Amino acid sequence: MANNADEAPELAALGGSLVVNMGTVTPDGIASYVKAAQAYNACGGPVVFDPVGAGATSLRRRAVTRLMSDCYFEVVKGNENEISVLLGESAAQQRGVDSALSTLSDFEKASIARKLAARERSVVVLTGKTDYISDGSRTYSIRNGSEYLGRITGSGCTLGTTIAACLTAQRNDKLLATLSAMLLFEISSERAAKREEVKGPGTFVPAFVDELYRTSKLAVAHNKSWLASAKVEEMDMTPAKNF
C-alpha cells in the first residue's frame, strides 16, 4: 500500500512482489508506478499489473501505453475490455471499470489473452464469467467463482494481491503460480457463497475472507482436497480450418 515510490528499492529487496493497480491516474501517480515497477524489475521481483478502466479515457490509454513500454510485468490481469485495449484491438469506449457485454466466443477471448501474453512475454489473465489465462504457449479456461465477486467492491484488487503472493512463493513457473492463485481465490468464493449465513453481498464478504484463510491453510498443509471442485481446461488454440 506504499504510495511513495522512493520506498520501492528497499521494499523490493525484501523479496516480495509488487501490484501496480491503476485505479487513480495522475501524472505523479503514473511516474510513481513506473519508478516502483522498475525497482522491482531491477532486482527480479515479480510485478502484477491491473490496468483498471484502461479504455475509459484517453488519459488512461496513454498511461497504460507508458507503463507497458517502460516496465515489465510478470502478470497482467484485466477484463476483456482492458486486455483488448492493451493489445490494441479495442475501439470501444469503456464505461468505468466494468466490462461491457461481450460478443466474442470462448476461443476469441482466449486468443486475446494468448496474443498479449506472447507479445509481452507475460502471463495474461482475462477475467469474466469464465476466466482465461495464458503465457503465450499454454492457455487455460477457468470456470470457477461466485457471482458475488462481481457484486462487491475490491474483488479484482484482492485477486491481484493473491496472484502477487503466489508469485512470491512460486517463481519457477509464473503461469502455475497465477493459476494456483486464481483457483484459491475462486474456489474460496464458491465455498463462501454456500455458507448458511450468506444472504447477499454484505454477508458474503466476511465469509469470503474466512474461506480464503481456510483454503490457504489447506494449501500450505499440502491438503489438495479443495482442488476437487476446480474447473480448469487446457484450450486447443489451433485455429479452425475452413473447408
CYANA upper distance limits for C-alpha pairs under 8 A (distance plus 0.5 A):
  2 ALA  CA      7 GLU  CA      7.97
  3 ASN  CA     32 SER  CA      8.03
  4 ASN  CA      8 ALA  CA      8.17
  4 ASN  CA     32 SER  CA      7.39
  5 ALA  CA     32 SER  CA      5.53
  5 ALA  CA     33 TYR  CA      7.66
  5 ALA  CA     35 LYS  CA      6.52
  5 ALA  CA     36 ALA  CA      5.63
  6 ASP  CA     35 LYS  CA      8.45
  6 ASP  CA     36 ALA  CA      8.16
  7 GLU  CA     11 LEU  CA      6.71
  8 ALA  CA     12 ALA  CA      6.28
  8 ALA  CA     35 LYS  CA      8.24
  8 ALA  CA     36 ALA  CA      5.61
  8 ALA  CA     39 ALA  CA      6.56
  8 ALA  CA     40 TYR  CA      7.84
  9 PRO  CA     13 ALA  CA      6.80
  9 PRO  CA     36 ALA  CA      7.95
  9 PRO  CA     39 ALA  CA      5.76
  9 PRO  CA     40 TYR  CA      7.56
 10 GLU  CA     14 LEU  CA      7.42
 11 LEU  CA     15 GLY  CA      8.21
 11 LEU  CA     16 GLY  CA      8.11
 12 ALA  CA     16 GLY  CA      6.85
 12 ALA  CA     17 SER  CA      7.83
 12 ALA  CA     18 LEU  CA      8.43
 12 ALA  CA     39 ALA  CA      7.20
 12 ALA  CA     40 TYR  CA      5.80
 12 ALA  CA     43 CYS  CA      7.46
 12 ALA  CA     45 GLY  CA      6.87
 13 ALA  CA     43 CYS  CA      7.57
 15 GLY  CA     45 GLY  CA      7.05
 15 GLY  CA    168 THR  CA      7.94
 16 GLY  CA     45 GLY  CA      6.98
 16 GLY  CA     46 PRO  CA      7.96
 16 GLY  CA    165 ALA  CA      8.21
 16 GLY  CA    168 THR  CA      6.13
 17 SER  CA     40 TYR  CA      8.20
 17 SER  CA     45 GLY  CA      6.13
 17 SER  CA     46 PRO  CA      5.36
 17 SER  CA     47 VAL  CA      6.28
 17 SER  CA     48 VAL  CA      8.24
 17 SER  CA    164 ALA  CA      6.02
 17 SER  CA    165 ALA  CA      7.36
 17 SER  CA    167 LEU  CA      7.63
 17 SER  CA    168 THR  CA      6.37
 18 LEU  CA     37 ALA  CA      7.78
 18 LEU  CA     40 TYR  CA      7.75
 18 LEU  CA     45 GLY  CA      7.95
 18 LEU  CA     46 PRO  CA      6.86
 18 LEU  CA     47 VAL  CA      5.22
 18 LEU  CA     48 VAL  CA      6.69
 18 LEU  CA    164 ALA  CA      7.23
 19 VAL  CA     47 VAL  CA      6.30
 19 VAL  CA     48 VAL  CA      5.20
 19 VAL  CA     49 PHE  CA      6.51
 19 VAL  CA     50 ASP  CA      8.01
 19 VAL  CA    160 GLY  CA      7.25
 19 VAL  CA    161 THR  CA      7.08
 19 VAL  CA    164 ALA  CA      7.22
 20 VAL  CA     33 TYR  CA      6.92
 20 VAL  CA     37 ALA  CA      8.08
 20 VAL  CA     47 VAL  CA      7.75
 20 VAL  CA     48 VAL  CA      6.57
 20 VAL  CA     49 PHE  CA      5.38
 20 VAL  CA     50 ASP  CA      6.64
 21 ASN  CA     49 PHE  CA      6.65
 21 ASN  CA     50 ASP  CA      5.30
 21 ASN  CA     51 PRO  CA      6.95
 21 ASN  CA     52 VAL  CA      7.24
 21 ASN  CA    157 CYS  CA      7.89
 22 MET  CA     49 PHE  CA      8.41
 22 MET  CA     50 ASP  CA      6.70
 22 MET  CA     51 PRO  CA      5.80
 22 MET  CA     52 VAL  CA      5.72
 22 MET  CA     53 GLY  CA      8.44
 23 GLY  CA     51 PRO  CA      8.26
 23 GLY  CA     52 VAL  CA      6.04
 23 GLY  CA     53 GLY  CA      8.14
 24 THR  CA     29 GLY  CA      7.82
 25 VAL  CA     29 GLY  CA      6.61
 25 VAL  CA     30 ILE  CA      7.00
 25 VAL  CA     59 LEU  CA      8.34
 25 VAL  CA     60 ARG  CA      7.41
 25 VAL  CA     63 ALA  CA      8.13
 26 THR  CA     30 ILE  CA      6.63
 27 PRO  CA     31 ALA  CA      6.78
 28 ASP  CA     32 SER  CA      6.68
 29 GLY  CA     33 TYR  CA      6.72
 30 ILE  CA     34 VAL  CA      6.75
 30 ILE  CA     63 ALA  CA      7.33
 30 ILE  CA     67 LEU  CA      8.27
 31 ALA  CA     35 LYS  CA      6.68
 32 SER  CA     36 ALA  CA      6.49
 33 TYR  CA     37 ALA  CA      6.54
 33 TYR  CA     67 LEU  CA      8.26
 34 VAL  CA     38 GLN  CA      6.54
 34 VAL  CA     67 LEU  CA      6.78
 34 VAL  CA     70 ASP  CA      7.30
 34 VAL  CA     71 CYS  CA      6.99
 35 LYS  CA     39 ALA  CA      6.76
 36 ALA  CA     40 TYR  CA      7.05
 37 ALA  CA     41 ASN  CA      6.56
 37 ALA  CA     47 VAL  CA      7.13
 37 ALA  CA     71 CYS  CA      6.66
 37 ALA  CA     72 TYR  CA      7.99
 38 GLN  CA     42 ALA  CA      6.52
 38 GLN  CA     70 ASP  CA      8.39
 38 GLN  CA     71 CYS  CA      6.44
 38 GLN  CA     72 TYR  CA      8.20
 39 ALA  CA     43 CYS  CA      7.29
 40 TYR  CA     44 GLY  CA      6.50
 40 TYR  CA     45 GLY  CA      5.17
 40 TYR  CA     46 PRO  CA      7.32
 40 TYR  CA     47 VAL  CA      7.47
 41 ASN  CA     45 GLY  CA      6.42
 41 ASN  CA     46 PRO  CA      7.85
 41 ASN  CA     47 VAL  CA      8.11
 41 ASN  CA     71 CYS  CA      7.97
 41 ASN  CA     72 TYR  CA      7.18
 46 PRO  CA     73 PHE  CA      7.73
 46 PRO  CA     74 GLU  CA      6.32
 46 PRO  CA    164 ALA  CA      7.76
 46 PRO  CA    167 LEU  CA      7.10
 46 PRO  CA    168 THR  CA      7.51
 47 VAL  CA     72 TYR  CA      7.98
 47 VAL  CA     73 PHE  CA      5.57
 47 VAL  CA     74 GLU  CA      6.01
 47 VAL  CA     75 VAL  CA      7.21
 47 VAL  CA    164 ALA  CA      7.77
 48 VAL  CA     73 PHE  CA      6.24
 48 VAL  CA     74 GLU  CA      6.56
 48 VAL  CA     75 VAL  CA      5.28
 48 VAL  CA     76 VAL  CA      6.37
 48 VAL  CA     77 LYS  CA      7.97
 48 VAL  CA    160 GLY  CA      7.40
 48 VAL  CA    163 ILE  CA      8.21
 48 VAL  CA    164 ALA  CA      6.88
 49 PHE  CA     73 PHE  CA      6.76
 49 PHE  CA     75 VAL  CA      6.77
 49 PHE  CA     76 VAL  CA      5.30
 49 PHE  CA     77 LYS  CA      6.77
 50 ASP  CA     76 VAL  CA      6.62
 50 ASP  CA     77 LYS  CA      5.70
 50 ASP  CA     78 GLY  CA      6.50
 50 ASP  CA    157 CYS  CA      8.44
 50 ASP  CA    160 GLY  CA      7.66
 51 PRO  CA     64 VAL  CA      7.29
 51 PRO  CA     76 VAL  CA      8.31
 51 PRO  CA     77 LYS  CA      7.79
 51 PRO  CA     78 GLY  CA      6.87
 51 PRO  CA     82 GLU  CA      7.00
 52 VAL  CA     78 GLY  CA      7.64
 52 VAL  CA     82 GLU  CA      7.63
 52 VAL  CA     97 VAL  CA      6.41
 53 GLY  CA     60 ARG  CA      7.77
 53 GLY  CA     82 GLU  CA      6.95
 53 GLY  CA     94 GLN  CA      7.40
 53 GLY  CA     95 ARG  CA      8.15
 53 GLY  CA     96 GLY  CA      6.09
 53 GLY  CA     97 VAL  CA      4.91
 53 GLY  CA     98 ASP  CA      7.95
 54 ALA  CA     60 ARG  CA      5.81
 54 ALA  CA     61 ARG  CA      6.19
 54 ALA  CA     64 VAL  CA      7.24
 54 ALA  CA     81 ASN  CA      8.33
 54 ALA  CA     82 GLU  CA      5.70
 54 ALA  CA     85 VAL  CA      7.13
 54 ALA  CA     86 LEU  CA      8.24
 54 ALA  CA     94 GLN  CA      8.26
 55 GLY  CA     60 ARG  CA      7.09
 55 GLY  CA     61 ARG  CA      6.42
 55 GLY  CA     81 ASN  CA      7.43
 55 GLY  CA     82 GLU  CA      6.69
 55 GLY  CA     85 VAL  CA      6.51
 55 GLY  CA     92 ALA  CA      8.10
 55 GLY  CA     93 GLN  CA      6.66
 55 GLY  CA     94 GLN  CA      5.50
 55 GLY  CA     95 ARG  CA      8.45
 56 ALA  CA     60 ARG  CA      7.27
 56 ALA  CA     61 ARG  CA      8.30
 56 ALA  CA     93 GLN  CA      6.52
 56 ALA  CA     94 GLN  CA      4.89
 56 ALA  CA     95 ARG  CA      6.01
 56 ALA  CA     96 GLY  CA      6.37
 56 ALA  CA     97 VAL  CA      8.20
 57 THR  CA     61 ARG  CA      6.93
 57 THR  CA     93 GLN  CA      8.34
 57 THR  CA     94 GLN  CA      8.27
 58 SER  CA     62 ARG  CA      6.73
 59 LEU  CA     63 ALA  CA      6.68
 60 ARG  CA     64 VAL  CA      6.71
 61 ARG  CA     65 THR  CA      6.78
 61 ARG  CA     85 VAL  CA      8.09
 62 ARG  CA     66 ARG  CA      6.83
 63 ALA  CA     67 LEU  CA      6.73
 64 VAL  CA     68 MET  CA      6.43
 64 VAL  CA     86 LEU  CA      7.65
 65 THR  CA     69 SER  CA      6.67
 65 THR  CA     86 LEU  CA      8.03
 66 ARG  CA     70 ASP  CA      6.42
 67 LEU  CA     71 CYS  CA      6.18
 68 MET  CA     72 TYR  CA      7.38
 68 MET  CA     73 PHE  CA      8.38
 73 PHE  CA    122 SER  CA      6.94
 74 GLU  CA    121 ARG  CA      8.35
 74 GLU  CA    122 SER  CA      5.48
 74 GLU  CA    123 VAL  CA      6.64
 74 GLU  CA    174 LYS  CA      7.76
 75 VAL  CA    122 SER  CA      6.08
 75 VAL  CA    123 VAL  CA      5.18
 75 VAL  CA    124 VAL  CA      6.21
 75 VAL  CA    125 VAL  CA      7.95
 75 VAL  CA    174 LYS  CA      8.41
 75 VAL  CA    178 THR  CA      8.38
 76 VAL  CA    122 SER  CA      7.60
 76 VAL  CA    123 VAL  CA      6.86
 76 VAL  CA    124 VAL  CA      5.38
 76 VAL  CA    125 VAL  CA      6.72
 77 LYS  CA     83 ILE  CA      8.13
 77 LYS  CA    124 VAL  CA      6.39
 77 LYS  CA    125 VAL  CA      5.11
 77 LYS  CA    126 LEU  CA      6.65
 77 LYS  CA    127 THR  CA      7.83
 77 LYS  CA    160 GLY  CA      7.89
 78 GLY  CA     82 GLU  CA      5.97
 78 GLY  CA     83 ILE  CA      6.18
 78 GLY  CA    125 VAL  CA      6.88
 78 GLY  CA    126 LEU  CA      5.89
 78 GLY  CA    127 THR  CA      6.44
 79 ASN  CA     83 ILE  CA      6.64
 79 ASN  CA     98 ASP  CA      8.20
 79 ASN  CA     99 SER  CA      6.50
 79 ASN  CA    126 LEU  CA      5.72
 79 ASN  CA    127 THR  CA      5.23
 79 ASN  CA    128 GLY  CA      6.80
 80 GLU  CA     84 SER  CA      6.51
 80 GLU  CA     99 SER  CA      6.88
 80 GLU  CA    102 SER  CA      8.40
 80 GLU  CA    109 LYS  CA      7.79
 80 GLU  CA    126 LEU  CA      6.43
 80 GLU  CA    127 THR  CA      7.32
 80 GLU  CA    128 GLY  CA      7.93
 81 ASN  CA     85 VAL  CA      6.71
 81 ASN  CA     90 SER  CA      7.50
 81 ASN  CA     92 ALA  CA      8.35
 81 ASN  CA     94 GLN  CA      7.35
 81 ASN  CA     99 SER  CA      6.24
 81 ASN  CA    100 ALA  CA      7.65
 82 GLU  CA     86 LEU  CA      6.95
 82 GLU  CA     99 SER  CA      8.34
 83 ILE  CA     87 LEU  CA      6.74
 83 ILE  CA    112 ILE  CA      7.80
 83 ILE  CA    113 ALA  CA      7.63
 83 ILE  CA    116 LEU  CA      8.28
 83 ILE  CA    126 LEU  CA      7.20
 84 SER  CA     88 GLY  CA      6.57
 84 SER  CA     89 GLU  CA      5.73
 84 SER  CA     90 SER  CA      5.70
 84 SER  CA    112 ILE  CA      7.22
 85 VAL  CA     89 GLU  CA      6.54
 85 VAL  CA     90 SER  CA      5.64
 85 VAL  CA     91 ALA  CA      8.29
 86 LEU  CA    116 LEU  CA      8.11
 87 LEU  CA    112 ILE  CA      7.97
 87 LEU  CA    115 LYS  CA      8.13
 87 LEU  CA    116 LEU  CA      6.22
 94 GLN  CA     98 ASP  CA      8.23
 94 GLN  CA     99 SER  CA      7.70
 94 GLN  CA    100 ALA  CA      7.71
 95 ARG  CA     99 SER  CA      8.39
 95 ARG  CA    100 ALA  CA      8.38
104 LEU  CA    108 GLU  CA      6.26
104 LEU  CA    109 LYS  CA      6.77
105 SER  CA    109 LYS  CA      6.78
106 ASP  CA    110 ALA  CA      6.66
107 PHE  CA    111 SER  CA      6.52
107 PHE  CA    237 MET  CA      7.78
108 GLU  CA    112 ILE  CA      6.90
109 LYS  CA    113 ALA  CA      7.19
109 LYS  CA    126 LEU  CA      8.23
109 LYS  CA    132 TYR  CA      7.87
110 ALA  CA    114 ARG  CA      6.65
110 ALA  CA    126 LEU  CA      8.30
110 ALA  CA    132 TYR  CA      6.10
110 ALA  CA    133 ILE  CA      7.93
110 ALA  CA    134 SER  CA      8.27
110 ALA  CA    139 THR  CA      7.70
110 ALA  CA    140 TYR  CA      8.43
110 ALA  CA    141 SER  CA      8.24
111 SER  CA    115 LYS  CA      6.44
111 SER  CA    237 MET  CA      7.80
112 ILE  CA    116 LEU  CA      6.84
113 ALA  CA    117 ALA  CA      6.59
113 ALA  CA    124 VAL  CA      6.07
113 ALA  CA    125 VAL  CA      7.12
113 ALA  CA    126 LEU  CA      6.61
113 ALA  CA    132 TYR  CA      7.34
113 ALA  CA    133 ILE  CA      7.11
113 ALA  CA    134 SER  CA      6.55
113 ALA  CA    136 GLY  CA      8.44
114 ARG  CA    118 ALA  CA      6.59
114 ARG  CA    124 VAL  CA      7.72
114 ARG  CA    133 ILE  CA      8.20
114 ARG  CA    134 SER  CA      5.74
114 ARG  CA    135 ASP  CA      7.09
114 ARG  CA    136 GLY  CA      5.25
114 ARG  CA    137 SER  CA      7.79
114 ARG  CA    139 THR  CA      7.31
115 LYS  CA    119 ARG  CA      6.67
115 LYS  CA    136 GLY  CA      6.98
116 LEU  CA    120 GLU  CA      6.51
116 LEU  CA    122 SER  CA      8.39
116 LEU  CA    124 VAL  CA      7.43
116 LEU  CA    136 GLY  CA      8.02
117 ALA  CA    121 ARG  CA      5.97
117 ALA  CA    122 SER  CA      5.38
117 ALA  CA    123 VAL  CA      5.94
117 ALA  CA    124 VAL  CA      5.84
117 ALA  CA    134 SER  CA      6.79
117 ALA  CA    135 ASP  CA      5.67
117 ALA  CA    136 GLY  CA      5.26
118 ALA  CA    122 SER  CA      7.49
118 ALA  CA    135 ASP  CA      7.06
118 ALA  CA    136 GLY  CA      4.56
118 ALA  CA    137 SER  CA      7.88
119 ARG  CA    136 GLY  CA      8.30
121 ARG  CA    135 ASP  CA      7.53
121 ARG  CA    136 GLY  CA      7.68
122 SER  CA    135 ASP  CA      6.36
122 SER  CA    136 GLY  CA      8.18
123 VAL  CA    133 ILE  CA      7.49
123 VAL  CA    134 SER  CA      6.07
123 VAL  CA    135 ASP  CA      4.86
123 VAL  CA    136 GLY  CA      7.93
123 VAL  CA    174 LYS  CA      7.49
123 VAL  CA    175 LEU  CA      6.55
123 VAL  CA    178 THR  CA      8.35
124 VAL  CA    133 ILE  CA      6.12
124 VAL  CA    134 SER  CA      5.97
124 VAL  CA    135 ASP  CA      6.94
125 VAL  CA    131 ASP  CA      7.55
125 VAL  CA    132 TYR  CA      6.27
125 VAL  CA    133 ILE  CA      5.01
125 VAL  CA    134 SER  CA      7.32
126 LEU  CA    131 ASP  CA      6.16
126 LEU  CA    132 TYR  CA      5.58
126 LEU  CA    133 ILE  CA      6.84
127 THR  CA    131 ASP  CA      5.04
127 THR  CA    132 TYR  CA      7.05
129 LYS  CA    143 ARG  CA      7.62
129 LYS  CA    145 GLY  CA      8.45
130 THR  CA    141 SER  CA      7.17
130 THR  CA    142 ILE  CA      6.29
130 THR  CA    143 ARG  CA      5.43
130 THR  CA    144 ASN  CA      7.95
131 ASP  CA    141 SER  CA      6.12
131 ASP  CA    142 ILE  CA      5.53
131 ASP  CA    143 ARG  CA      7.04
132 TYR  CA    139 THR  CA      7.65
132 TYR  CA    140 TYR  CA      6.22
132 TYR  CA    141 SER  CA      5.09
132 TYR  CA    142 ILE  CA      6.83
133 ILE  CA    139 THR  CA      6.17
133 ILE  CA    140 TYR  CA      5.83
133 ILE  CA    141 SER  CA      6.99
133 ILE  CA    142 ILE  CA      8.49
133 ILE  CA    175 LEU  CA      8.39
133 ILE  CA    179 LEU  CA      7.95
134 SER  CA    138 ARG  CA      6.04
134 SER  CA    139 THR  CA      4.73
134 SER  CA    140 TYR  CA      6.92
134 SER  CA    175 LEU  CA      7.69
135 ASP  CA    139 THR  CA      7.32
135 ASP  CA    175 LEU  CA      6.80
138 ARG  CA    234 GLU  CA      8.03
138 ARG  CA    235 MET  CA      8.44
139 THR  CA    234 GLU  CA      6.44
139 THR  CA    235 MET  CA      6.13
139 THR  CA    236 ASP  CA      8.27
139 THR  CA    237 MET  CA      8.10
140 TYR  CA    232 VAL  CA      7.14
140 TYR  CA    233 GLU  CA      5.98
140 TYR  CA    234 GLU  CA      4.88
140 TYR  CA    235 MET  CA      5.92
141 SER  CA    232 VAL  CA      6.19
141 SER  CA    233 GLU  CA      5.81
141 SER  CA    234 GLU  CA      7.00
141 SER  CA    235 MET  CA      7.36
142 ILE  CA    230 ALA  CA      8.43
142 ILE  CA    231 LYS  CA      6.20
142 ILE  CA    232 VAL  CA      5.18
142 ILE  CA    233 GLU  CA      7.22
143 ARG  CA    230 ALA  CA      8.48
143 ARG  CA    231 LYS  CA      5.80
143 ARG  CA    232 VAL  CA      7.12
144 ASN  CA    183 LEU  CA      7.80
144 ASN  CA    186 GLU  CA      6.10
144 ASN  CA    187 ILE  CA      6.78
144 ASN  CA    190 GLU  CA      8.03
144 ASN  CA    230 ALA  CA      7.19
144 ASN  CA    231 LYS  CA      6.42
145 GLY  CA    149 LEU  CA      7.94
145 GLY  CA    185 PHE  CA      8.32
145 GLY  CA    186 GLU  CA      4.68
145 GLY  CA    187 ILE  CA      6.50
145 GLY  CA    188 SER  CA      8.44
145 GLY  CA    189 SER  CA      6.32
145 GLY  CA    190 GLU  CA      6.08
146 SER  CA    186 GLU  CA      7.47
146 SER  CA    189 SER  CA      6.06
146 SER  CA    190 GLU  CA      5.66
146 SER  CA    193 ALA  CA      7.21
147 GLU  CA    151 ARG  CA      7.54
148 TYR  CA    152 ILE  CA      7.04
148 TYR  CA    189 SER  CA      8.45
148 TYR  CA    193 ALA  CA      8.04
148 TYR  CA    200 GLY  CA      8.06
148 TYR  CA    201 PRO  CA      6.32
148 TYR  CA    204 PHE  CA      7.72
149 LEU  CA    155 SER  CA      6.40
149 LEU  CA    189 SER  CA      7.87
150 GLY  CA    155 SER  CA      7.89
151 ARG  CA    201 PRO  CA      6.73
152 ILE  CA    201 PRO  CA      6.73
152 ILE  CA    205 VAL  CA      8.25
154 GLY  CA    158 THR  CA      6.63
155 SER  CA    159 LEU  CA      6.69
156 GLY  CA    160 GLY  CA      6.82
157 CYS  CA    161 THR  CA      7.02
158 THR  CA    162 THR  CA      6.72
159 LEU  CA    163 ILE  CA      6.71
159 LEU  CA    181 ALA  CA      8.22
159 LEU  CA    182 MET  CA      7.84
159 LEU  CA    185 PHE  CA      7.19
160 GLY  CA    164 ALA  CA      6.75
161 THR  CA    165 ALA  CA      6.65
162 THR  CA    166 CYS  CA      6.88
162 THR  CA    181 ALA  CA      6.30
162 THR  CA    182 MET  CA      8.44
162 THR  CA    185 PHE  CA      7.79
163 ILE  CA    167 LEU  CA      6.66
163 ILE  CA    177 ALA  CA      7.68
163 ILE  CA    178 THR  CA      5.96
163 ILE  CA    181 ALA  CA      5.55
163 ILE  CA    182 MET  CA      7.66
164 ALA  CA    168 THR  CA      6.82
165 ALA  CA    169 ALA  CA      7.03
166 CYS  CA    170 GLN  CA      6.49
166 CYS  CA    177 ALA  CA      5.81
166 CYS  CA    178 THR  CA      7.25
166 CYS  CA    180 SER  CA      7.80
166 CYS  CA    181 ALA  CA      6.51
167 LEU  CA    171 ARG  CA      6.13
167 LEU  CA    174 LYS  CA      6.76
167 LEU  CA    177 ALA  CA      5.89
167 LEU  CA    178 THR  CA      7.36
169 ALA  CA    177 ALA  CA      8.38
170 GLN  CA    174 LYS  CA      7.52
170 GLN  CA    176 LEU  CA      8.44
170 GLN  CA    177 ALA  CA      6.18
171 ARG  CA    177 ALA  CA      7.95
173 ASP  CA    177 ALA  CA      6.79
174 LYS  CA    178 THR  CA      6.53
175 LEU  CA    179 LEU  CA      6.53
176 LEU  CA    180 SER  CA      6.52
177 ALA  CA    181 ALA  CA      6.78
178 THR  CA    182 MET  CA      6.71
179 LEU  CA    183 LEU  CA      6.78
180 SER  CA    184 LEU  CA      6.58
181 ALA  CA    185 PHE  CA      6.53
182 MET  CA    186 GLU  CA      6.50
183 LEU  CA    187 ILE  CA      6.13
183 LEU  CA    188 SER  CA      8.47
183 LEU  CA    227 LEU  CA      8.31
183 LEU  CA    230 ALA  CA      7.25
184 LEU  CA    188 SER  CA      6.51
184 LEU  CA    212 LEU  CA      7.68
184 LEU  CA    215 THR  CA      7.33
184 LEU  CA    216 SER  CA      7.58
185 PHE  CA    189 SER  CA      6.88
185 PHE  CA    212 LEU  CA      7.15
186 GLU  CA    190 GLU  CA      6.87
187 ILE  CA    191 ARG  CA      6.76
187 ILE  CA    226 TRP  CA      8.14
187 ILE  CA    227 LEU  CA      8.46
187 ILE  CA    229 SER  CA      7.70
187 ILE  CA    230 ALA  CA      7.63
188 SER  CA    192 ALA  CA      6.63
188 SER  CA    208 PHE  CA      6.96
188 SER  CA    211 GLU  CA      5.68
188 SER  CA    212 LEU  CA      5.79
188 SER  CA    215 THR  CA      6.97
189 SER  CA    193 ALA  CA      6.65
189 SER  CA    208 PHE  CA      6.09
189 SER  CA    211 GLU  CA      7.74
189 SER  CA    212 LEU  CA      8.20
190 GLU  CA    194 LYS  CA      7.00
191 ARG  CA    195 ARG  CA      7.29
191 ARG  CA    208 PHE  CA      8.29
191 ARG  CA    211 GLU  CA      7.19
192 ALA  CA    198 VAL  CA      7.95
192 ALA  CA    204 PHE  CA      7.00
192 ALA  CA    207 ALA  CA      5.68
192 ALA  CA    208 PHE  CA      5.44
192 ALA  CA    210 ASP  CA      8.38
192 ALA  CA    211 GLU  CA      6.46
193 ALA  CA    198 VAL  CA      6.71
193 ALA  CA    204 PHE  CA      6.82
193 ALA  CA    207 ALA  CA      8.25
193 ALA  CA    208 PHE  CA      8.17
194 LYS  CA    198 VAL  CA      7.69
195 ARG  CA    207 ALA  CA      8.04
197 GLU  CA    203 THR  CA      7.53
198 VAL  CA    203 THR  CA      5.48
198 VAL  CA    204 PHE  CA      5.81
198 VAL  CA    207 ALA  CA      7.78
199 LYS  CA    203 THR  CA      6.59
199 LYS  CA    204 PHE  CA      7.75
200 GLY  CA    204 PHE  CA      6.50
201 PRO  CA    205 VAL  CA      6.98
203 THR  CA    207 ALA  CA      7.25
204 PHE  CA    208 PHE  CA      6.41
205 VAL  CA    209 VAL  CA      6.88
206 PRO  CA    210 ASP  CA      6.79
207 ALA  CA    211 GLU  CA      6.68
208 PHE  CA    212 LEU  CA      6.56
209 VAL  CA    213 TYR  CA      6.83
210 ASP  CA    214 ARG  CA      6.71
211 GLU  CA    215 THR  CA      6.34
212 LEU  CA    216 SER  CA      6.48
213 TYR  CA    217 LYS  CA      6.73
214 ARG  CA    218 LEU  CA      6.99
215 THR  CA    219 ALA  CA      6.79
215 THR  CA    226 TRP  CA      7.47
216 SER  CA    220 VAL  CA      6.63
217 LYS  CA    221 ALA  CA      6.72
218 LEU  CA    222 HIS  CA      6.81
218 LEU  CA    223 ASN  CA      5.51
218 LEU  CA    224 LYS  CA      7.58
218 LEU  CA    226 TRP  CA      8.10
219 ALA  CA    223 ASN  CA      6.13
219 ALA  CA    224 LYS  CA      7.03
224 LYS  CA    228 ALA  CA      8.05
